[in-house]
């Protein structure tokens, strides 16, 4: 079974050309033997993401990510290994065999559960949609009409209606689903007396669809005044994690496929998303009210590195959301914040001022650092001297984070106008509070010790062997004294692959993580690092470095034995060996 699955993975990769697959997500340009693009996993202006068509792997020389076609789909689609295999198998028209009996049973059971939950949610979405057009949903349709949502938009987003708490459970039970699966899917919940009820009973329904076009949850809005929460999401399940999803990401993905998106607009809720989309802003997603997470930032980054945060008018005072913006910045996104009129959200702006009014808000979007200063400003009463000073202190701490001298100067000028403190005094405070740089030359330029030199030598030798350079073709890397486990794994892989005919770097991604030392080794393939007489000479020097390392370790061990033994005969024998090893060390030049 295991051999069958291994062979299937090889077939899967051969049927899914890595260049074609990656080119369906990002634009690739051919240069020489490889294809290049700006890395989809980190922000960069100059392409450093390389796709090796011959050996079937990708590597970014900027951030170090590497992998084969399966790993790329995993990372880009934000799915686990089995789901990535499913996507590629479907693309190639292949049937997935079992891995082994135990794993097969577990995988099959999990897949069956997931498929069941997705089917329940899909049928529930159709049930809600049919309710909306059943002739009994006048109140729901009147509400949507009052919010100026067109029928075509309603269908586009699959909006629906839940009339009560019992109709959906009955519908799902009649379709043959077990009560437990219905609850585990998130569609329904149990009451204290163990009755099955609709989790979104009596609400206007917003299906939450993931980037794979699967209905994974629902949002619901109450239709009448009540002490219940106005909006409510179904609970988190095997198929739904709110922190890893964005509302409308499915339609944004289609926009991305149809043509490059220059930016993504991030709003808070369902109606903001729908209103903006209907007004022509197709690049809109919603965080569904949650504080922004790293997973959401990475999901957003797949579609554009430029993000406009467009929350409601009192957003500036929400510290949790400000932390979320910093998370997005840390993930390499260029964040601009859209100032909303006080008390209004994007949906309000569209209704009162139309698409042009909202476009004007977008045009006035400010960089994240400017917005953070604005948010700090709103906390203080500047008519009071003490609060004005506190604001200046906080504002300068924010401005100090900027890496651009021009940006810092501009922000300080604005701060001067806001606070009536002189520009020169504010600049003095800013500069005086800066941390002093170390004047120790060794701190800036640390000396390369033996361990660093030996690690670089091992990496270079392994890179030359792994990437099939002619000058390294006869060298066996397993003869090296390799202390790091990752290096030993790579050396063994090279030796075994040569016995089978050819070393293919992509095979390593099946047996080890594509970061750490493997990334460092693949980084050496950049430019002509491994080519030419200079590289061949460095290869030979690296072998000598590793030989000296091996001899040094042997000499150290002999010295330890010499000190520990009390036998004169054994000491004489060790002394002879030490003499021989020392001669060898001197001869390695």
Secondary structure in CASP SS format (residue, H / E / C, confidence):
PFRMAT SS
TARGET T0000
AUTHOR 0000-0000-0000
METHOD secondary structure of the structure
MODEL  1
X C 1.00
X H 1.00
X H 1.00
X H 1.00
X H 1.00
X H 1.00
X H 1.00
X H 1.00
X H 1.00
X H 1.00
X H 1.00
X H 1.00
X H 1.00
X H 1.00
X H 1.00
X C 1.00
X C 1.00
X H 1.00
X H 1.00
X H 1.00
X H 1.00
X H 1.00
X H 1.00
X C 1.00
X C 1.00
X C 1.00
X C 1.00
X C 1.00
X E 1.00
X E 1.00
X E 1.00
X C 1.00
X C 1.00
X E 1.00
X E 1.00
X E 1.00
X E 1.00
X C 1.00
X C 1.00
X C 1.00
X C 1.00
X C 1.00
X C 1.00
X C 1.00
X C 1.00
X C 1.00
X C 1.00
X C 1.00
X E 1.00
X E 1.00
X E 1.00
X E 1.00
X C 1.00
X C 1.00
X C 1.00
X C 1.00
X E 1.00
X E 1.00
X E 1.00
X E 1.00
X C 1.00
X C 1.00
X C 1.00
X C 1.00
X C 1.00
X E 1.00
X E 1.00
X C 1.00
X H 1.00
X H 1.00
X H 1.00
X H 1.00
X H 1.00
X H 1.00
X H 1.00
X H 1.00
X H 1.00
X C 1.00
X C 1.00
X C 1.00
X H 1.00
X H 1.00
X H 1.00
X H 1.00
X H 1.00
X H 1.00
X H 1.00
X H 1.00
X H 1.00
X H 1.00
X H 1.00
X H 1.00
X C 1.00
X C 1.00
X C 1.00
X C 1.00
X C 1.00
X C 1.00
X C 1.00
X C 1.00
X H 1.00
X H 1.00
X H 1.00
X H 1.00
X H 1.00
X H 1.00
X H 1.00
X H 1.00
X H 1.00
X H 1.00
X H 1.00
X H 1.00
X H 1.00
X H 1.00
X H 1.00
X H 1.00
X H 1.00
X H 1.00
X H 1.00
X H 1.00
X H 1.00
X H 1.00
X H 1.00
X H 1.00
X H 1.00
X H 1.00
X H 1.00
X H 1.00
X H 1.00
X H 1.00
X H 1.00
X H 1.00
X C 1.00
X C 1.00
X C 1.00
X C 1.00
X C 1.00
X H 1.00
X H 1.00
X H 1.00
X H 1.00
X H 1.00
X H 1.00
X H 1.00
X H 1.00
X H 1.00
X C 1.00
X C 1.00
X C 1.00
X C 1.00
X H 1.00
X H 1.00
X H 1.00
X H 1.00
X H 1.00
X H 1.00
X H 1.00
X C 1.00
X C 1.00
X E 1.00
X E 1.00
X C 1.00
X C 1.00
X C 1.00
X C 1.00
X C 1.00
X H 1.00
X H 1.00
X H 1.00
X H 1.00
X H 1.00
X H 1.00
X H 1.00
X H 1.00
X C 1.00
X C 1.00
X C 1.00
X C 1.00
X H 1.00
X H 1.00
X H 1.00
X H 1.00
X H 1.00
X H 1.00
X C 1.00
X C 1.00
X C 1.00
X E 1.00
X E 1.00
X E 1.00
X C 1.00
X C 1.00
X C 1.00
X C 1.00
X C 1.00
X E 1.00
X E 1.00
X E 1.00
X C 1.00
X C 1.00
X C 1.00
X C 1.00
X E 1.00
X E 1.00
X E 1.00
X E 1.00
X E 1.00
X E 1.00
X E 1.00
X C 1.00
X C 1.00
X C 1.00
X C 1.00
X C 1.00
X E 1.00
X E 1.00
X E 1.00
X E 1.00
X E 1.00
X E 1.00
X E 1.00
X E 1.00
X C 1.00
X C 1.00
X C 1.00
X C 1.00
X C 1.00
X C 1.00
X C 1.00
X C 1.00
X E 1.00
X E 1.00
X E 1.00
X C 1.00
X C 1.00
X C 1.00
X E 1.00
X C 1.00
X C 1.00
X E 1.00
X C 1.00
X H 1.00
X H 1.00
X H 1.00
X C 1.00
X C 1.00
X E 1.00
X C 1.00
X H 1.00
X H 1.00
X H 1.00
X H 1.00
X H 1.00
X H 1.00
X H 1.00
X H 1.00
X H 1.00
X H 1.00
X C 1.00
X C 1.00
X C 1.00
X C 1.00
X C 1.00
X E 1.00
X E 1.00
X E 1.00
X E 1.00
X C 1.00
X C 1.00
X H 1.00
X H 1.00
X H 1.00
X H 1.00
X H 1.00
X H 1.00
X H 1.00
X H 1.00
X H 1.00
X C 1.00
X C 1.00
X C 1.00
X C 1.00
X C 1.00
X E 1.00
X E 1.00
X E 1.00
X C 1.00
X C 1.00
X C 1.00
X C 1.00
X C 1.00
X C 1.00
X C 1.00
X H 1.00
X H 1.00
X H 1.00
X H 1.00
X H 1.00
X H 1.00
X H 1.00
X H 1.00
X C 1.00
X C 1.00
X C 1.00
X C 1.00
X E 1.00
X E 1.00
X E 1.00
X E 1.00
X C 1.00
X C 1.00
X C 1.00
X C 1.00
X C 1.00
X H 1.00
X H 1.00
X H 1.00
X C 1.00
X H 1.00
X H 1.00
X H 1.00
X H 1.00
X H 1.00
X H 1.00
X H 1.00
X H 1.00
X H 1.00
X H 1.00
X H 1.00
X H 1.00
X C 1.00
X C 1.00
X C 1.00
X E 1.00
X E 1.00
X E 1.00
X E 1.00
X C 1.00
X C 1.00
X C 1.00
X C 1.00
X C 1.00
X C 1.00
X C 1.00
X C 1.00
X H 1.00
X H 1.00
X H 1.00
X H 1.00
X H 1.00
X H 1.00
X H 1.00
X H 1.00
X H 1.00
X H 1.00
X H 1.00
X H 1.00
X H 1.00
X H 1.00
X H 1.00
X H 1.00
X H 1.00
X H 1.00
X C 1.00
X C 1.00
X E 1.00
X E 1.00
X H 1.00
X H 1.00
X H 1.00
X H 1.00
X H 1.00
X H 1.00
X H 1.00
X H 1.00
X H 1.00
X H 1.00
X C 1.00
X C 1.00
X C 1.00
X C 1.00
X C 1.00
X C 1.00
X C 1.00
X H 1.00
X H 1.00
X H 1.00
X H 1.00
X H 1.00
X H 1.00
X H 1.00
X H 1.00
X H 1.00
X H 1.00
X H 1.00
X H 1.00
X H 1.00
X H 1.00
X H 1.00
X C 1.00
X C 1.00
X C 1.00
X C 1.00
X C 1.00
X H 1.00
X H 1.00
X H 1.00
X H 1.00
X H 1.00
X H 1.00
X H 1.00
X H 1.00
X H 1.00
X H 1.00
X H 1.00
X H 1.00
X H 1.00
X H 1.00
X H 1.00
X C 1.00
X C 1.00
X C 1.00
X H 1.00
X H 1.00
X H 1.00
X H 1.00
X H 1.00
X H 1.00
X H 1.00
X H 1.00
X H 1.00
X H 1.00
X C 1.00
X C 1.00
X C 1.00
X C 1.00
X C 1.00
X C 1.00
X C 1.00
X C 1.00
X H 1.00
X H 1.00
X H 1.00
X H 1.00
X C 1.00
X C 1.00
X C 1.00
X C 1.00
X C 1.00
X H 1.00
X H 1.00
X H 1.00
X H 1.00
X H 1.00
X H 1.00
X H 1.00
X H 1.00
X H 1.00
X H 1.00
X H 1.00
X H 1.00
X H 1.00
X H 1.00
X H 1.00
X H 1.00
X H 1.00
X C 1.00
X C 1.00
X C 1.00
X H 1.00
X H 1.00
X H 1.00
X C 1.00
X C 1.00
X C 1.00
X C 1.00
X H 1.00
X H 1.00
X H 1.00
X C 1.00
X C 1.00
X C 1.00
X C 1.00
X C 1.00
X H 1.00
X H 1.00
X H 1.00
X H 1.00
X H 1.00
X H 1.00
X H 1.00
X H 1.00
X H 1.00
X H 1.00
X H 1.00
X H 1.00
X H 1.00
X H 1.00
X H 1.00
X H 1.00
X C 1.00
X C 1.00
X C 1.00
X C 1.00
X H 1.00
X H 1.00
X H 1.00
X H 1.00
X H 1.00
X H 1.00
X C 1.00
X C 1.00
X C 1.00
X C 1.00
X C 1.00
X C 1.00
X H 1.00
X H 1.00
X H 1.00
X H 1.00
X H 1.00
X H 1.00
X H 1.00
X C 1.00
X C 1.00
X C 1.00
X C 1.00
X C 1.00
X C 1.00
X C 1.00
X C 1.00
X H 1.00
X H 1.00
X H 1.00
X H 1.00
X H 1.00
X H 1.00
X H 1.00
X H 1.00
X H 1.00
X H 1.00
X H 1.00
X H 1.00
X H 1.00
X H 1.00
X H 1.00
X H 1.00
X H 1.00
X H 1.00
X H 1.00
X H 1.00
X H 1.00
X H 1.00
X H 1.00
X H 1.00
X H 1.00
X H 1.00
X H 1.00
X H 1.00
X H 1.00
X H 1.00
X H 1.00
X H 1.00
X H 1.00
X C 1.00
X C 1.00
X C 1.00
X H 1.00
X H 1.00
X H 1.00
X H 1.00
X H 1.00
X H 1.00
X H 1.00
X H 1.00
X H 1.00
X H 1.00
X H 1.00
X H 1.00
X H 1.00
X H 1.00
X H 1.00
X H 1.00
X H 1.00
X H 1.00
X H 1.00
X H 1.00
X C 1.00
X C 1.00
END
